[in-house]
Amino acid sequence: MILAVRTDKPEAELYIYKHSTCVASYTWEAHRQLADTIHTKIHTILVNNDADWSSLQGLIVYKGPGSFTGLRIGVTVVNTLGYSLNIPIAGTTGENWLTEGLVALQKVKQYTPVLPDYGGHIHITQPKK
């Protein structure tokens, strides 16, 4: 079972794949509650498909460009799951991110963290004096 995650915009997306076929998807208006909701939503989509965390054999994550905070949360969650479960991760981008992620995941043999692609330089606000 493969879990795919996209968190670069206000609507977060989850997908479950079995043998390269999407068997479930879920989209929710996460916006500013993404960090509070993502783990519960992943758990729910797994349970609704008679699975648990240990059922995951690979992960796909949309790595950007997009919302700095959304990408940071999504990529961190996927990297943490990949590390803790010792499963491969494919980070992709673009319109066909899911299809490309499935292909890329077949080439990844072990856990390797994914870095987000913010689409430009990160602008950090300078502290006020």
GROMACS elastic network, one bead per residue, 0.5 to 0.9 nm:
[ bonds ]
;  ai    aj funct       b0    kb
    1    16     6  0.68387   500
    1    17     6  0.56870   500
    1    19     6  0.73517   500
    1    20     6  0.89060   500
    1    51     6  0.85070   500
    1    55     6  0.61036   500
    1    57     6  0.54626   500
    1    58     6  0.69280   500
    1    59     6  0.88486   500
    2    15     6  0.80144   500
    2    16     6  0.56805   500
    2    18     6  0.65096   500
    2    19     6  0.84853   500
    2    20     6  0.83727   500
    2    55     6  0.84872   500
    2    56     6  0.56757   500
    2    57     6  0.58167   500
    2    59     6  0.55401   500
    2    60     6  0.74221   500
    2   102     6  0.86983   500
    3    14     6  0.70786   500
    3    15     6  0.57226   500
    3    17     6  0.64963   500
    3    42     6  0.85374   500
    3    46     6  0.88152   500
    3    56     6  0.68770   500
    3    57     6  0.83482   500
    3    58     6  0.66487   500
    3    60     6  0.62691   500
    3    61     6  0.84696   500
    4    13     6  0.80128   500
    4    14     6  0.56307   500
    4    16     6  0.64660   500
    4    17     6  0.79182   500
    4    58     6  0.86716   500
    4    59     6  0.57397   500
    4    61     6  0.56354   500
    4    62     6  0.79646   500
    4    78     6  0.88568   500
    4    98     6  0.74051   500
    4   101     6  0.84219   500
    5    12     6  0.76995   500
    5    13     6  0.58141   500
    5    15     6  0.66589   500
    5    59     6  0.79225   500
    5    60     6  0.62922   500
    5    62     6  0.64109   500
    5    74     6  0.69092   500
    5    75     6  0.84757   500
    5    78     6  0.76864   500
    6     9     6  0.80873   500
    6    11     6  0.86325   500
    6    12     6  0.57614   500
    6    13     6  0.50138   500
    6    14     6  0.65762   500
    6    15     6  0.88890   500
    6    60     6  0.86697   500
    6    61     6  0.59993   500
    6    62     6  0.50246   500
    6    63     6  0.78920   500
    6    64     6  0.89180   500
    6    70     6  0.86817   500
    6    71     6  0.80158   500
    6    74     6  0.68197   500
    6    75     6  0.87791   500
    7    10     6  0.74429   500
    7    11     6  0.71518   500
    7    13     6  0.65585   500
    7    14     6  0.88626   500
    7    30     6  0.85047   500
    7    34     6  0.80625   500
    7    61     6  0.85116   500
    7    62     6  0.72795   500
    7    63     6  0.86295   500
    7    64     6  0.88998   500
    7    66     6  0.84037   500
    7    67     6  0.80021   500
    7    69     6  0.88769   500
    7    70     6  0.50960   500
    7    71     6  0.57072   500
    7    72     6  0.86226   500
    7    73     6  0.75515   500
    7    74     6  0.54458   500
    7    75     6  0.83181   500
    8    11     6  0.80759   500
    8    12     6  0.73211   500
    8    62     6  0.75410   500
    8    63     6  0.79240   500
    8    64     6  0.65734   500
    8    65     6  0.72468   500
    8    68     6  0.75553   500
    8    69     6  0.80310   500
    8    71     6  0.51218   500
    8    72     6  0.87287   500
    8    74     6  0.78994   500
    9    12     6  0.65838   500
    9    30     6  0.86262   500
    9    31     6  0.73047   500
    9    66     6  0.65725   500
    9    67     6  0.60032   500
    9    70     6  0.66465   500
    9    71     6  0.84510   500
   10    28     6  0.84439   500
   10    29     6  0.59541   500
   10    30     6  0.57388   500
   10    32     6  0.77892   500
   10    34     6  0.85451   500
   10    67     6  0.84857   500
   10    70     6  0.79299   500
   11    27     6  0.63337   500
   11    28     6  0.54130   500
   11    30     6  0.56029   500
   11    31     6  0.65151   500
   12    26     6  0.82598   500
   12    27     6  0.55746   500
   12    28     6  0.55833   500
   12    29     6  0.64350   500
   12    30     6  0.58186   500
   12    31     6  0.78098   500
   12    34     6  0.76980   500
   12    38     6  0.83920   500
   12    70     6  0.85855   500
   13    25     6  0.72713   500
   13    26     6  0.57707   500
   13    28     6  0.68268   500
   14    24     6  0.81987   500
   14    25     6  0.55186   500
   14    26     6  0.51744   500
   14    27     6  0.64304   500
   14    28     6  0.89873   500
   14    41     6  0.82086   500
   14    42     6  0.72467   500
   14    45     6  0.79503   500
   15    22     6  0.68029   500
   15    23     6  0.77437   500
   15    24     6  0.56899   500
   15    26     6  0.65143   500
   15    27     6  0.88773   500
   15    45     6  0.82907   500
   16    21     6  0.83206   500
   16    22     6  0.57773   500
   16    23     6  0.57818   500
   16    24     6  0.51204   500
   16    25     6  0.63123   500
   16    45     6  0.77556   500
   16    46     6  0.78612   500
   16    49     6  0.83720   500
   17    20     6  0.56898   500
   17    21     6  0.51856   500
   17    23     6  0.56445   500
   17    24     6  0.72245   500
   18    21     6  0.53265   500
   18    22     6  0.65090   500
   18    23     6  0.66427   500
   19    22     6  0.83907   500
   20    99     6  0.89357   500
   20   102     6  0.68940   500
   22    25     6  0.74675   500
   23    49     6  0.82449   500
   24    45     6  0.75486   500
   24    48     6  0.88708   500
   24    49     6  0.76790   500
   25    45     6  0.78353   500
   26    41     6  0.83249   500
   26    45     6  0.74075   500
   27    30     6  0.86690   500
   28    31     6  0.88404   500
   28    41     6  0.88254   500
   29    32     6  0.89530   500
   29    33     6  0.85125   500
   29    34     6  0.85160   500
   30    33     6  0.52114   500
   30    35     6  0.84785   500
   30    36     6  0.87887   500
   30    37     6  0.71488   500
   30    38     6  0.80810   500
   31    34     6  0.59174   500
   31    70     6  0.80269   500
   32    35     6  0.77467   500
   32    36     6  0.86217   500
   32    70     6  0.87222   500
   33    36     6  0.52097   500
   33    37     6  0.60787   500
   33    38     6  0.83783   500
   34    37     6  0.52029   500
   34    38     6  0.56290   500
   34    39     6  0.89795   500
   34    70     6  0.73200   500
   34    73     6  0.75820   500
   34    74     6  0.85484   500
   35    38     6  0.59184   500
   35    39     6  0.78888   500
   35    70     6  0.86071   500
   35    73     6  0.64998   500
   35    74     6  0.85295   500
   36    39     6  0.74659   500
   36    40     6  0.81046   500
   37    40     6  0.54909   500
   37    41     6  0.61259   500
   37    42     6  0.86934   500
   38    41     6  0.51227   500
   38    42     6  0.61246   500
   38    43     6  0.85561   500
   38    73     6  0.88742   500
   38    74     6  0.82108   500
   38    77     6  0.83656   500
   39    42     6  0.51782   500
   39    43     6  0.61329   500
   39    44     6  0.85604   500
   39    77     6  0.81695   500
   40    43     6  0.50708   500
   40    44     6  0.60518   500
   40    45     6  0.86899   500
   41    44     6  0.50229   500
   41    45     6  0.62143   500
   41    46     6  0.85773   500
   42    45     6  0.53173   500
   42    46     6  0.62349   500
   42    47     6  0.86666   500
   43    46     6  0.51794   500
   43    47     6  0.61539   500
   43    48     6  0.85726   500
   43    51     6  0.88698   500
   43    52     6  0.71911   500
   43    53     6  0.76365   500
   44    47     6  0.51197   500
   44    48     6  0.60010   500
   44    49     6  0.85922   500
   45    48     6  0.50966   500
   45    49     6  0.63714   500
   45    50     6  0.89018   500
   45    51     6  0.84595   500
   46    49     6  0.52109   500
   46    50     6  0.64396   500
   46    52     6  0.55152   500
   46    53     6  0.74333   500
   46    55     6  0.85035   500
   47    50     6  0.50434   500
   47    51     6  0.52475   500
   47    52     6  0.61740   500
   48    51     6  0.74280   500
   49    52     6  0.86282   500
   51    54     6  0.78310   500
   51    55     6  0.56943   500
   51    56     6  0.81783   500
   52    55     6  0.53677   500
   52    56     6  0.74558   500
   53    56     6  0.58265   500
   53    81     6  0.85102   500
   53    85     6  0.79784   500
   54    57     6  0.78869   500
   54    85     6  0.71100   500
   56    59     6  0.75643   500
   56    85     6  0.80648   500
   56    87     6  0.77246   500
   57    85     6  0.85713   500
   57    86     6  0.89018   500
   57    87     6  0.58763   500
   57    88     6  0.73996   500
   58    82     6  0.75873   500
   58    87     6  0.54661   500
   58    88     6  0.51145   500
   58    89     6  0.58984   500
   58    90     6  0.80593   500
   58   105     6  0.70934   500
   59    78     6  0.69200   500
   59    79     6  0.88360   500
   59    81     6  0.83959   500
   59    82     6  0.70465   500
   59    87     6  0.74744   500
   59    88     6  0.63700   500
   59    90     6  0.63128   500
   59    91     6  0.84572   500
   59   101     6  0.86141   500
   59   105     6  0.76946   500
   60    78     6  0.78829   500
   60    88     6  0.86827   500
   60    89     6  0.56670   500
   60    91     6  0.58193   500
   60    92     6  0.74136   500
   60    97     6  0.86780   500
   60    98     6  0.74402   500
   60   101     6  0.57267   500
   60   102     6  0.74182   500
   60   104     6  0.89158   500
   60   105     6  0.73947   500
   61    74     6  0.74135   500
   61    75     6  0.66036   500
   61    78     6  0.68672   500
   61    89     6  0.74939   500
   61    90     6  0.64110   500
   61    92     6  0.63749   500
   61    93     6  0.84553   500
   61    97     6  0.83336   500
   61    98     6  0.84424   500
   61   101     6  0.77191   500
   61   114     6  0.83137   500
   62    65     6  0.84799   500
   62    71     6  0.79262   500
   62    74     6  0.81954   500
   62    75     6  0.78498   500
   62    90     6  0.86792   500
   62    91     6  0.58574   500
   62    92     6  0.51961   500
   62    93     6  0.55126   500
   62    94     6  0.82507   500
   62    97     6  0.65367   500
   62    98     6  0.80954   500
   62   101     6  0.85159   500
   62   116     6  0.83561   500
   63    66     6  0.82657   500
   63    71     6  0.64441   500
   63    72     6  0.88122   500
   63    74     6  0.82660   500
   63    75     6  0.66841   500
   63    91     6  0.55739   500
   63    92     6  0.57105   500
   63    93     6  0.58281   500
   63   114     6  0.76342   500
   63   115     6  0.70281   500
   63   117     6  0.55819   500
   63   118     6  0.79145   500
   64    67     6  0.79661   500
   64    68     6  0.87960   500
   64    71     6  0.66537   500
   64    91     6  0.89280   500
   64    92     6  0.76883   500
   64    93     6  0.56700   500
   64    94     6  0.78715   500
   64   116     6  0.60797   500
   64   118     6  0.56266   500
   64   119     6  0.67911   500
   65    68     6  0.83193   500
   65    71     6  0.80023   500
   65    93     6  0.73240   500
   65    94     6  0.84417   500
   65   116     6  0.77705   500
   65   117     6  0.52847   500
   65   120     6  0.81492   500
   66    69     6  0.87980   500
   66    70     6  0.75552   500
   66    71     6  0.66905   500
   66   117     6  0.79868   500
   66   118     6  0.59375   500
   66   119     6  0.69917   500
   67    70     6  0.51238   500
   67    71     6  0.58982   500
   67    72     6  0.82825   500
   67   118     6  0.73348   500
   68    71     6  0.54091   500
   68    72     6  0.60310   500
   68    73     6  0.86634   500
   68   116     6  0.87513   500
   68   117     6  0.89981   500
   68   118     6  0.62332   500
   68   122     6  0.80212   500
   69    72     6  0.50148   500
   69    73     6  0.61352   500
   69    74     6  0.85854   500
   70    73     6  0.52830   500
   70    74     6  0.61361   500
   70    75     6  0.84735   500
   71    74     6  0.51570   500
   71    75     6  0.58060   500
   71    76     6  0.81320   500
   71   116     6  0.64157   500
   71   117     6  0.81674   500
   71   118     6  0.76585   500
   72    75     6  0.54725   500
   72    76     6  0.59500   500
   72    77     6  0.85671   500
   72   115     6  0.89649   500
   72   116     6  0.68746   500
   73    76     6  0.51869   500
   73    77     6  0.61404   500
   73    78     6  0.86726   500
   74    77     6  0.52258   500
   74    78     6  0.62347   500
   74    79     6  0.85420   500
   75    78     6  0.51634   500
   75    79     6  0.59520   500
   75    80     6  0.84315   500
   75    91     6  0.84988   500
   75   113     6  0.87906   500
   75   114     6  0.69193   500
   75   115     6  0.72121   500
   75   116     6  0.65337   500
   76    79     6  0.50830   500
   76    80     6  0.59969   500
   76    81     6  0.85384   500
   76   114     6  0.86260   500
   76   115     6  0.89005   500
   77    80     6  0.51453   500
   77    81     6  0.61787   500
   77    82     6  0.85644   500
   78    81     6  0.50947   500
   78    82     6  0.60159   500
   78    83     6  0.84829   500
   78    89     6  0.76872   500
   78   113     6  0.86188   500
   78   114     6  0.84615   500
   79    82     6  0.50596   500
   79    83     6  0.60391   500
   79    84     6  0.85140   500
   79    89     6  0.75192   500
   79   111     6  0.86029   500
   79   112     6  0.81489   500
   79   113     6  0.55184   500
   79   114     6  0.66394   500
   79   115     6  0.89617   500
   80    83     6  0.51318   500
   80    84     6  0.60030   500
   80    85     6  0.83828   500
   80   113     6  0.85940   500
   81    84     6  0.51982   500
   81    85     6  0.58544   500
   81    86     6  0.78901   500
   81    87     6  0.80175   500
   82    85     6  0.53428   500
   82    86     6  0.53749   500
   82    88     6  0.62024   500
   82    89     6  0.64074   500
   82   111     6  0.61283   500
   82   112     6  0.80193   500
   82   113     6  0.77529   500
   83    87     6  0.68663   500
   83    88     6  0.85160   500
   83   111     6  0.63699   500
   83   112     6  0.80401   500
   83   113     6  0.78301   500
   84    87     6  0.81084   500
   85   111     6  0.88864   500
   86   110     6  0.72339   500
   86   111     6  0.57495   500
   87   109     6  0.82549   500
   87   110     6  0.61449   500
   87   111     6  0.52346   500
   87   112     6  0.86742   500
   88   105     6  0.69718   500
   88   108     6  0.59804   500
   88   109     6  0.62092   500
   88   112     6  0.65784   500
   88   113     6  0.86062   500
   89   101     6  0.87958   500
   89   104     6  0.88147   500
   89   105     6  0.65265   500
   89   108     6  0.71881   500
   89   110     6  0.79917   500
   89   111     6  0.62182   500
   89   112     6  0.65631   500
   89   113     6  0.70437   500
   89   114     6  0.71849   500
   90   100     6  0.88543   500
   90   101     6  0.56434   500
   90   102     6  0.78459   500
   90   103     6  0.88778   500
   90   104     6  0.59585   500
   90   105     6  0.52076   500
   90   106     6  0.89240   500
   90   107     6  0.89949   500
   90   108     6  0.72499   500
   90   112     6  0.85810   500
   90   113     6  0.87659   500
   90   114     6  0.72881   500
   91    97     6  0.84378   500
   91   101     6  0.66932   500
   91   104     6  0.82745   500
   91   105     6  0.87122   500
   91   113     6  0.87691   500
   91   114     6  0.58102   500
   91   115     6  0.78094   500
   91   116     6  0.81930   500
   92    96     6  0.86211   500
   92    97     6  0.53132   500
   92    98     6  0.76997   500
   92   100     6  0.67819   500
   92   101     6  0.57696   500
   92   104     6  0.83007   500
   93    96     6  0.74727   500
   93    97     6  0.50863   500
   93    98     6  0.86360   500
   93   100     6  0.83515   500
   93   101     6  0.85806   500
   93   117     6  0.83938   500
   94    97     6  0.53644   500
   94   100     6  0.89516   500
   95    98     6  0.83379   500
   96    99     6  0.55256   500
   96   100     6  0.60639   500
   96   101     6  0.83438   500
   97   100     6  0.51635   500
   97   101     6  0.57393   500
   97   102     6  0.85769   500
   98   102     6  0.62663   500
   98   103     6  0.87690   500
   99   102     6  0.52864   500
   99   103     6  0.65169   500
   99   104     6  0.86958   500
  100   103     6  0.51717   500
  100   104     6  0.60178   500
  100   105     6  0.84578   500
  101   105     6  0.58600   500
  101   106     6  0.86838   500
  102   105     6  0.51993   500
  102   106     6  0.66811   500
  103   106     6  0.55274   500
  103   107     6  0.72016   500
  104   107     6  0.53838   500
  104   108     6  0.66553   500
  105   108     6  0.51437   500
  105   109     6  0.80120   500
  106   109     6  0.75300   500
  108   111     6  0.77808   500
  108   112     6  0.82869   500
  109   112     6  0.89361   500
  117   120     6  0.79057   500
  118   121     6  0.73362   500
  118   122     6  0.73553   500
  119   122     6  0.87987   500
  120   123     6  0.89388   500
  125   128     6  0.88632   500
